[in-house]
Amino acid sequence: MGNDPLDVLQPPGEADAWDEQRLAPPAETGIYAVDAEARKLHAAADFLGTVSRRYATPVAPGVIVGLLIVILVYYLATSVQNAFFDALNPAPRRG
């Protein structure tokens, strides 16, 4: 039939070059319990803070969805507010 379109794809390069600096290790306090806990927390934060760009959330769709959610919540809130206003303040009768 034809060529396989997957043959032209290249594997992703090293895309883990983040703009932020890596976490600095915690300062030593001299108290073993505090220092040991600080080292454990630092290791967990360092491990959890490294997300491959391949699996990271795309920025543009995330911003668009966020804006749509804000707009939706705004319209729902104003429509509920108007419904309460109309229920509590009926229109004056014209004679």
Number of C-alpha atoms within 10 A of each C-alpha: 3 4 7 7 7 7 7 8 7 7 6 8 7 9 9 11 9 11 6 6 7 10 11 8 12 11 9 12 10 8 8 10 9 11 15 12 11 17 15 11 14 16 14 11 12 14 10 9 11 12 12 12 14 12 7 9 10 10 8 9 10 11 11 11 11 12 12 12 12 12 12 11 12 11 12 12 12 11 12 11 12 12 12 11 11 11 10 9 9 8 8 6 5 4 3
